[in-house]
Amino acid sequence: MDTWKFYDITHREHEICNPTSDAKLAQLVKLLRLPNNAQVADIACGKGLFLMRMAEAYEIRGTGIDISPFFIAAAQQRFQTQAPAADITFQQIDGADFKPDQHSLDLASCLGASWIFGGHANTLAALTSMVKLGGWVIVGEPFWKQEPTQEYLAACGCRREDFGSFSSNAEAGEKLGLELVHTFASNQDDWDTYEGLQWYATSEYARAHPDAPDLAEVPQRVNQGRTAYLRWGRDTLGWAIYLFRVRSAT
């Protein structure tokens, strides 16, 4: 089935489409202290909650980028309903095709979609090229909490080299000359909420659409993911948001 329809079905109960909490997101936004009319871009913006929180706290000019037509529609609806006066626009494009002027933004983020740029280090490099000196580069990235078993890698369709450690994710930014100023690591409750809402949404979809042609595929994929999470992933895979500042010229 269409990839973005699958994620629309499995993430219908999610406000935040990654394993973090609204409290952590609020703390992150509080630390940004953005200037008036700050130009920000959130790549793979999902349903737009991070942009929403920034728009509530600061006078920003923002762009939300996502390839999913479902998430873009949800983000637009959120702003039309909750913040119609906010200076936020959305583009339904591949994030790799978003090309702002170099070093023109006060903040660029990509939370949980480093595949867009071909991995974590490439994501950091791409975002850094967009941001002014003294601005913010924010990424969300998985990491191995312990060495993954071959059984888990096979079950989740991952490779060992797909992710690094918590510290190597931080070091990747420092190698580019970025200053790491904070991290927000997801705890077990964050992960259980993120995973559990997918199971719940899938169950509700099946109940509401008993004759849907894709009914067999969605629960099958979700059930496989649930088994992998409960058996191995819960103890093996972590996730964190890394807050970097582009070092000012000295």
C-alpha positions as CSV (number, residue, x, y, z in Angstrom):
1,M,0.0,0.0,0.0
2,D,1.0,3.6,-0.3
3,T,3.7,4.4,2.3
4,W,2.2,7.7,3.4
5,K,-1.3,6.2,3.7
6,F,0.1,3.5,6.0
7,Y,1.7,6.2,8.2
8,D,-1.5,8.2,8.1
9,I,-3.5,5.2,9.4
10,T,-0.9,4.2,12.1
11,H,-0.3,7.7,13.3
12,R,-3.9,9.1,13.5
13,E,-3.7,9.2,17.3
14,H,-0.3,11.0,17.4
15,E,0.2,14.6,18.0
16,I,3.9,14.2,17.8
17,C,5.0,11.7,15.2
18,N,8.1,10.5,17.0
19,P,8.9,9.0,20.5
20,T,9.2,12.2,22.5
21,S,6.8,14.0,24.8
22,D,5.0,17.4,24.6
23,A,6.8,18.3,27.8
24,K,10.2,17.7,26.3
25,L,9.2,19.6,23.2
26,A,8.0,22.5,25.3
27,Q,11.3,22.6,27.2
28,L,13.2,22.6,23.9
29,V,11.2,25.5,22.5
30,K,11.7,27.5,25.7
31,L,15.5,27.2,25.3
32,L,15.5,28.6,21.8
33,R,14.9,32.2,22.6
34,L,14.3,33.1,19.0
35,P,14.4,36.7,17.9
36,N,11.3,38.4,16.4
37,N,10.7,37.4,12.8
38,A,13.1,34.4,13.1
39,Q,13.1,32.4,9.9
40,V,12.7,28.7,10.7
41,A,12.2,25.5,8.7
42,D,11.1,22.1,10.0
43,I,11.8,19.3,7.5
44,A,9.6,16.3,7.9
45,C,7.4,18.4,10.0
46,G,4.7,15.8,10.4
47,K,1.5,17.3,11.8
48,G,3.3,20.6,12.6
49,L,3.4,20.5,16.4
50,F,7.0,21.7,16.7
51,L,6.2,24.7,14.4
52,M,3.0,25.3,16.4
53,R,4.9,25.4,19.7
54,M,7.4,27.9,18.2
55,A,4.7,30.0,16.7
56,E,3.0,30.2,20.1
57,A,6.2,31.2,21.9
58,Y,7.8,33.6,19.3
59,E,7.0,35.7,16.3
60,I,8.5,33.5,13.6
61,R,8.3,33.1,9.9
62,G,8.2,29.4,9.4
63,T,8.1,26.7,6.7
64,G,7.0,23.2,7.2
65,I,8.2,20.6,4.8
66,D,6.8,17.0,4.5
67,I,6.4,14.5,1.6
68,S,3.2,13.1,3.1
69,P,0.0,14.7,1.8
70,F,-1.9,13.4,4.9
71,F,0.5,15.1,7.4
72,I,0.7,18.3,5.4
73,A,-3.1,18.5,5.4
74,A,-3.2,17.8,9.2
75,A,-0.6,20.5,9.8
76,Q,-2.5,23.1,7.7
77,Q,-5.7,22.3,9.5
78,R,-4.0,22.7,12.9
79,F,-2.8,26.2,12.0
80,Q,-6.1,27.2,10.4
81,T,-7.9,26.2,13.6
82,Q,-5.4,27.1,16.3
83,A,-3.2,29.9,14.9
84,P,-4.6,31.3,11.7
85,A,-2.6,34.5,12.0
86,A,0.8,32.7,12.3
87,D,3.2,33.3,9.5
88,I,3.7,29.6,8.6
89,T,3.6,28.0,5.2
90,F,3.7,24.3,4.2
91,Q,5.2,22.6,1.2
92,Q,4.5,19.0,0.2
93,I,7.8,18.0,-1.2
94,D,10.7,15.7,-0.5
95,G,12.8,17.4,2.2
96,A,15.9,16.9,0.1
97,D,14.4,19.3,-2.5
98,F,14.0,22.1,0.0
99,K,16.7,24.6,-1.0
100,P,16.7,27.9,1.0
101,D,19.5,30.4,0.5
102,Q,22.6,29.3,2.3
103,H,22.9,30.5,5.9
104,S,19.6,32.3,5.7
105,L,17.7,30.6,8.5
106,D,17.7,31.1,12.2
107,L,16.7,27.5,12.8
108,A,16.5,24.3,10.7
109,S,15.3,21.0,12.1
110,C,14.7,17.5,11.0
111,L,13.2,15.3,13.8
112,G,13.4,11.6,13.0
113,A,13.8,11.6,9.2
114,S,17.6,11.6,8.5
115,W,17.0,9.1,5.7
116,I,16.0,12.2,3.6
117,F,19.6,13.3,3.4
118,G,21.2,9.8,3.5
119,G,21.9,9.5,7.2
120,H,22.6,11.5,10.4
121,A,25.9,13.1,9.4
122,N,24.6,14.2,6.0
123,T,21.5,15.6,7.7
124,L,23.6,17.7,10.1
125,A,25.7,19.0,7.2
126,A,22.6,19.9,5.1
127,L,20.9,21.8,7.9
128,T,24.1,23.6,8.9
129,S,24.4,24.9,5.4
130,M,20.9,26.5,5.8
131,V,21.5,28.2,9.2
132,K,23.1,31.6,10.1
133,L,26.1,31.8,12.5
134,G,24.7,31.6,16.0
135,G,21.5,29.8,14.8
136,W,20.1,26.4,15.7
137,V,20.4,23.0,14.1
138,I,18.1,20.5,15.7
139,V,17.9,16.8,14.8
140,G,16.1,13.8,16.2
141,E,17.9,10.5,15.7
142,P,17.7,6.9,16.9
143,F,20.7,5.3,18.6
144,W,21.6,1.8,19.8
145,K,21.2,1.5,23.6
146,Q,22.9,-1.9,23.3
147,E,24.2,-4.1,20.5
148,P,21.2,-5.2,18.4
149,T,20.7,-8.9,17.8
150,Q,20.5,-10.4,14.4
151,E,17.0,-11.4,15.1
152,Y,16.0,-7.9,15.9
153,L,17.7,-6.5,12.8
154,A,15.9,-9.0,10.6
155,A,12.5,-8.3,12.3
156,C,12.7,-4.5,12.0
157,G,14.5,-4.4,8.6
158,C,17.4,-2.4,10.0
159,R,21.2,-2.7,9.6
160,R,23.7,-2.3,12.4
161,E,25.3,0.6,10.6
162,D,22.0,2.5,10.2
163,F,22.4,4.0,13.6
164,G,25.2,5.0,16.0
165,S,25.4,5.4,19.7
166,F,24.0,8.3,21.8
167,S,27.5,9.8,22.0
168,S,28.4,9.3,18.3
169,N,25.3,11.1,17.3
170,A,26.5,14.1,19.3
171,E,30.1,13.8,18.1
172,A,28.9,13.9,14.5
173,G,27.7,17.5,15.0
174,E,30.8,18.5,16.9
175,K,32.9,17.2,13.9
176,L,31.1,19.8,11.8
177,G,32.0,22.5,14.2
178,L,28.6,22.7,15.8
179,E,28.2,23.3,19.5
180,L,26.1,20.7,21.3
181,V,24.1,22.6,24.0
182,H,21.4,20.1,25.0
183,T,19.9,16.7,24.4
184,F,16.5,15.3,25.0
185,A,16.6,11.5,25.2
186,S,13.3,9.6,25.1
187,N,12.4,7.5,28.1
188,Q,10.5,4.3,28.2
189,D,7.2,5.9,28.6
190,D,7.8,8.1,25.5
191,W,8.6,5.0,23.5
192,D,5.6,3.0,24.8
193,T,3.3,5.9,24.0
194,Y,4.7,6.2,20.5
195,E,4.5,2.5,19.8
196,G,1.2,1.9,21.6
197,L,-0.7,4.6,19.8
198,Q,0.2,2.9,16.5
199,W,-1.4,-0.4,17.8
200,Y,-4.4,1.5,19.0
201,A,-4.9,3.4,15.8
202,T,-4.6,0.3,13.7
203,S,-7.2,-1.5,15.8
204,E,-9.6,1.4,15.5
205,Y,-9.0,1.6,11.8
206,A,-9.8,-2.1,11.4
207,R,-13.0,-1.8,13.5
208,A,-14.2,1.3,11.5
209,H,-13.2,-0.1,8.0
210,P,-14.0,-3.9,8.1
211,D,-14.2,-4.0,4.3
212,A,-11.2,-1.9,3.5
213,P,-9.0,-3.6,0.8
214,D,-5.8,-2.8,2.7
215,L,-7.2,-4.2,6.0
216,A,-5.0,-7.3,6.0
217,E,-1.7,-5.5,5.2
218,V,-1.9,-2.8,7.9
219,P,-2.4,-5.0,10.9
220,Q,0.1,-7.5,9.7
221,R,2.9,-4.9,9.4
222,V,1.9,-3.3,12.7
223,N,1.8,-6.7,14.5
224,Q,5.3,-7.5,13.2
225,G,6.6,-4.2,14.4
226,R,4.9,-4.8,17.8
227,T,6.5,-8.2,18.2
228,A,9.9,-6.7,17.3
229,Y,9.5,-3.9,19.8
230,L,8.3,-6.0,22.7
231,R,10.9,-8.7,22.2
232,W,14.0,-6.7,21.4
233,G,13.4,-3.0,20.5
234,R,12.3,-1.8,23.8
235,D,15.7,-2.6,25.3
236,T,17.8,-1.9,22.2
237,L,16.8,1.2,20.3
238,G,16.8,4.7,21.8
239,W,15.9,8.1,20.4
240,A,17.0,11.6,21.2
241,I,16.7,15.2,20.0
242,Y,20.1,17.0,19.7
243,L,20.2,20.8,20.0
244,F,23.2,22.3,18.3
245,R,24.2,25.9,17.8
246,V,26.2,27.0,14.7
247,R,29.3,28.5,16.2
248,S,29.5,32.3,15.8
249,A,32.6,33.7,14.1
250,T,35.4,34.6,16.6
